[in-house]
Amino acid sequence: MPENIKKPMGNDVEENKIFAALSYVWIMSIVILILKRDSEFASFHAKQGLVLFIISIILGFIPFIGWILEFAVALLVVVGIIKALMGEKWEIPLLGQLAKKINI
């Protein structure tokens, strides 16, 4: 398995795949962080979803180039959702390190 993909074990993953996937959908990351604090798997994906959400908001204010980069963010969201549904802890390159610093 590539270095930025980890396959966690246990019931946490099976019970929280849907929540982890939903955490990549806009503001849902905040909701998941609050509701699923005790789930390492859901929190991991929710933190990454929050970083993507904040970046998306910032890019929305930058004319043209920001809108183009928004497409890259959308691709990362889709990949994040797929990886969460597969039960993988996929760390987004560069942004994953930033997400790890979020303490909620």
N, C-alpha and C positions, 0 to 999 in steps of 0.2 A: 504494500500500500504506500502511496506517496506520503511524504513527511507531513504535509498539511492536512491529512485525512486520518482521523482516529476513529476506531469502531468501539464505542463504549458498550459495556455489558450491563445486563440487569433489567429489571422491570421499569426503571426510570425512562429508558428509551422507548419501550413499547407503549407505555402509558402516556407519553408526552410528545410523540412524533407530530401529531396534528397541531399541538400548541407551538412546537418549535417551528413548523412550517408557516403557521399563521403569523409568527413574530416578524417575518420579513415583509409583511403587508403594512406599509405606512405606520400609522400610530399604534397599531396592535402590539408593537414591540414593547411599548411602555406598559400596556395592559398585562401582557404576559409576564414581564419582569415583576409586576406587583402580585399577580395571582399565583404565579408558579415559582416563587422564590426558592422553595425547597427542592426544586428539580434542577440538578446541575445541567442536564441536557437542554431543557427548555431555556434556562437562563443563558447558557452559552450562545444559543442561536438568537435569543432576544437582544442580547448586547450587540451582536453583529448587525441585527436588523435595525437597532437604534442608530448605530453609526451610519448605516446606509440611508436611513430616514433623514438624519441631520444633513448629510452631504447632499441629498436630493433637494432639500429645502434651499440650501445655499446655492446650488447650481441653478435652481429655478430663477434666481435673481440676476444671473449673468446672461445677457443676451447672446444669442446664437451659439457661441462656443459652449456655454453652460448647458444649453438645450441638447447639443450633440453629445456632451459627456453624460447627460442624463440617460442616454441609451445604454451606455456602459454600466451604469448603476442598475438599470432595469435588467440587464443580463445577469449581473451578480445576484440580484434578487431571485431570479428564476433558478439559477444554479443552487443558491442557498435553500430554496424551498425543496428542490429535488433531493439534495443531500440530506436535509432534515427528514424527509419522508422515507429515505433509505436507511435512516438510523445512524448516519455518520456525523461526526463532529468535524466538519470541514472548516478550516480556518481560512478566511479570505486573505489572500496575500496583501501584506502591508496593513490593511485595515483591521485584520484580526488581532494584531498586537495592540492597537488602539482600543479595541473592544474589551480586551482583557483588563484594561485599567479602570473600567467602569465598576464601581462598587455600590451595589444597591441591595 
